[in-house]
Amino acid sequence: MTVNLFSATGYFLFSGIGGIGDWGEFIQGLGPQWLWRIGLTVFGAATYLLAARISLLELRPLIGSNKEHAIGARCASQRFPILRRNF
């Protein structure tokens, strides 16, 4: 889910900054280019940050919401590679 969200939202950011891609071609004949490119960039950045927020909220069940649980989960995840290497 995260990769799909970042790809979809980052495309607007990429098209706004670079002026290339499908959206870059689409805005060629529409009004002032600088205004459309700024709009695409702002929209892309806002949706990219929203996608990051959604992704972090989806990870909450895996890492826990309280600090003690999160520290324990990190410690446990660091132990497993050590166990795999020893066996």
Secondary structure as UniProt FT lines:
FT   HELIX           2..18
FT   HELIX           22..26
FT   HELIX           27..29
FT   HELIX           33..63
FT   HELIX           67..86
//
